[in-house]
């Protein structure tokens, strides 16, 4: 599952919803003349499910919240709490979804739906990740929450989905660094560009952006006349990414200036090269 309803929350609510469906918009369970307190937890919960089926997740979340408020120590309250987190997420009310999911984790840490609650919490950050050009604070938070799913619930059905989303979010951060680095490189702010590409090479080695980062380092270092560093970046490209066009482009740049793609000098890239040769990089 990647965002469906919790596995444990599919009991007799369909029957409850059927009983309540005829009540209409002015029904007592829909906050009419008869107080909600006169209905059972199961009936109110059923109305919440009914509103979900009607694609009205905001209303559903309210009903699930009423179950928790009116019957706080019941089994239905536990079920309603995880469903409230789910309903808020469907409504894209991510702060409230996180709050409900966190309460479930705090109150029922050993429940079979605790893994799903943590996954919903992570999704509440992940689904807000904006395009690369914006602030990536939510991406960091998504990574942290996804890591909890992976580490605390490795055997759950949500771990695999969390790993996939973790890799995508990680790649997203690398893309942000690349975008800024390219901007600096285009503006001939070579030192600033190098700092960004270095972050990708050192901290985001497993992403899809590493080969380009190395090529951009070749460009930036050549522009500064730092041939040793440019050659070393090219050597790393040749060792790990020979089949890419980034290697071909760097090869043309370097050999066009009579330079070899080899480790030279004693820069930070030379250290990366040493680690790579020892099998400690990539």
N, C-alpha and C positions, 0 to 999 in steps of 0.2 A: 504494500500500500504506500501511496505517496501523498495522501491528504484526504482519504475517505473517512467515513465515520469509524469510530473505535469499534474494534471487533466485538467487544463485550456488551455493546450497547445496541442490541437488536432483539429485544424481548417481545413482549406482547403489546408494544406501543401502537402497532397498526390497528389493533382492536380498539384501543383507547381513542385513537384519532378518528376512527370511524364513528364512534359514539358521539364524538364532539363535533364532527364535521357539519352536522345539521344545525348547529347552534347559531351560525351566522356571525356577522360582525358585532352584534349586540349581545352575544352570549355572555353568561356569567363568567365562564372561564376566560372570556376575552375582556375582563375587567368591566363587566356590566353591573347590574343591580345587585346580584348575589355575590357576596365576598368570596375571594379565592380560598379563604380559610375553610369554606364548606366543602371543598373538593379534596379528594385524596391526593397524595403525592403522585400516585400512578396516573391519575387523570390529568393533572397539570403537566406532568412529564409528557404524556401522550399528546397534549395540545402543542407542546414545544416541537415534537416530532412532526406533527401535522403542519405546523408553520414552516418547518424546513422543507417539507415536501411541496409546499406552495411557493417555495423560493422566497420566503420572507425571513431570512436568518436573523434580522434585528429583533423581530417579534419573538422568534424562537428562543433567542438568548434571554429575553426577559422572562419567559415562562420557566426556562431551566433555572434562572436565578431565583424565581419564586419558590421552586421546589427546595432549593438550598436554604432559603430564608425560613420557610414555614416548617420544614421537616429536616432540620440540620443534622440529625444523628441517624437518619434512615439510610438504607441501602440506595434508595432512589436519589437521595441528595448526592451521594458519590457519583452515581451515573449521570445525574444532571450537571454536575460540575464539569466533567470532561466534555459533555455535549455542549455546554455553554462556551467552553473554549473553542470547540469546533465551529459553533454557530457564529461566534464573533469573527473567526477567521474567514468564514464564508462571506461575511458582511464587510470584509476588509477593515474591520475595526481591530487593528493589530495590537494596540496597547492593552485593550480589554481582553483580547485573546491570550496575550502573554500573562496577564494578571490571573486569569482563571486557570491557565495551564500550570502556572507556578504554585497556585494554591493546591491544586490537585497533587502535585509532586510533594509539597510540604506535608499535606495531610495523609496521603496514601502512597508513601514512597515504595512500598513493596507490592503494590497492586499490579495486575497484569497490564493495565493501561497506563502505568507510569512512563513506560517507554514512548507510548504515543503522545502523552502530554509533553514530554521533553522534545519530541520531534515537532509537535505543533508550535512550541515555543521557538524552536530554531527556525521554522518556516515563517514565523511572524517577522523575523528579521530578513530572512532570505528573500521572501516575496516582495520586499521593499527595496531591494538593491536596484539602484537606478543605473542609467547608462554610464559609460566609463567616465564621461566628463564631469560628473558630480562628486561631492564628498563621499568618501568610502567608509565612513564610520560604521554604518550599518553592516557593511561587508565583514568588518572585523568582528562585530557582535554575532553575526550569523556563523562565522567560522568557529567562534568559541562555543556557541550553543550546539552546533553540529558535532563538534568534537566530543561533547558530553554524551550525545547519543551513541557515537561510535565506541567510546571507551567504557561507558557505564552499561550499555545494553548491546554488547557485540553480537549476541545470539538472537536478537529481536528481528522481526521482519522489516524494521525501519532502518537498521544499521546500513544495509547496502545502499538504500536511497540516500542516506545521510552522507555516505562516502562519495557518491557521485556528485551531490550538491556541494560538498566540501571542495572537491577538485575544481568544480566550475567557479566557485567563489574565489578560490585561491588564484585561479587563472585571471579572474576579473581584477584582482589587485595588481597583478603583474601588468595587465593591460593598461591600468592607470599610470603606473610608473613609466611604461613605454610611451604613452601619449605625452606626458610631460617632458620626457627626455627628447622626443622628436621635436617638440616645440622649441626647446632650448637649442638643439642642434641646428634647426632651421634658422634661428636667430643668431647663430654663431657664438652662443654662450657655451663654449665647449666644456669648461670645467663643471658647470651645472648639469649639462647633459650627461657627462661621464658619471657623475654621482648617481643619477637615476638609473642608468644602464647597469651600473655596478650592483645596485640593489637587486635587480632582476637576476643577474648572474649569481650572486651570492645567496640570496634568500628565496628565489623562485626558480630554482634550477629545474624543477620537474614540470614546469608549465610549457605551453607552446610558444612562448616568447623568447626563450633563451637564445636561440640561434640568431634571431634578429638583433637582440641586445649585443651579442658579440660582434656582429657586423657593424653596428652603429658605433661600437667602441673603436673598431678599426678606423672608421671614418673620422671620428672625433680626435683620436690620438694622432693620426696622420696630419690632420689640420693644425695640430699644435706642434708638429715636428717631433713627436715622441715615438720614434720608429720601433724601439724595443717593445713598448707596450702594444703597439699595433700588430707587430709580428706575433707576439704571444697570444693575443686574442684570435688572430688568424689560425695559429697552431691548434688552439682549443676547438675552433670551428672545424678544422680538418680532421681532428680526432673523433669528434662526436656527431658532426652534422655534415659530413662530406657530400651527402646526396641532396642537400638543399641548395636553392639558388642563392641563399645568403653566403654559403661557402664560395660559390662560384664568383659572386660579386666581390667578395673580399680577396679572393685569389687574383682577380684581375687588377684590383687596386694596388695590391702589394707587389705583385710581379711587374706591374707596369712601372713601378719605381725602382725596380731592381732588387726588391726585398724578398726574402724567403719567409714562408709560414713556419716559424720555429720559435721555441721559447727563448727569449733573450732578456737580459737585464735582471732586475730583482724586485719587480713591482708586485702589487697584490695579485695581479694576474698570473705571475710566475708561481705564486703559492697555490693558486687554483689549479694550475697545470700540474704541479707536483702531486697534489691530492688526486687529480684525475688519473694520472699514470698509476698511482697506487690503488686505484679502484674505489676511492673515497668520495668521488664527485660524479654525479649523474649515475 
